[in-house]
């Protein structure tokens, strides 16, 4: 089930005249979390009518940022476990 932000993103993309299939691909397959949809909406509010190439580039940048944040959180969790082992032993 899509979030309100994802639905909003889909509608905004459609209203800007992008192909329906592209709008669905971006909104429902790639920008399908509140974080990513909100970031893309912010981009669309700042840049009124980006070219498709620029829209895709921004989508990839947002996904890259999200993946970096996820990886950082995973590494922080792993480091926390290692620190606990050092302090308390196995």
Secondary structure as the mmCIF struct_conf table of DSSP 4:
data_model
#
loop_
_struct_conf.conf_type_id
_struct_conf.id
_struct_conf.beg_label_comp_id
_struct_conf.beg_label_asym_id
_struct_conf.beg_label_seq_id
_struct_conf.end_label_comp_id
_struct_conf.end_label_asym_id
_struct_conf.end_label_seq_id
HELX_RH_AL_P HELX_RH_AL_P1 UNK A 4 UNK A 15
TURN_TY1_P TURN_TY1_P1 UNK A 16 UNK A 17
HELX_RH_AL_P HELX_RH_AL_P2 UNK A 20 UNK A 24
HELX_RH_PI_P HELX_RH_PI_P1 UNK A 25 UNK A 30
BEND BEND1 UNK A 31 UNK A 31
BEND BEND2 UNK A 33 UNK A 33
HELX_RH_AL_P HELX_RH_AL_P3 UNK A 34 UNK A 46
BEND BEND3 UNK A 47 UNK A 47
TURN_TY1_P TURN_TY1_P2 UNK A 48 UNK A 49
HELX_RH_AL_P HELX_RH_AL_P4 UNK A 52 UNK A 88
#
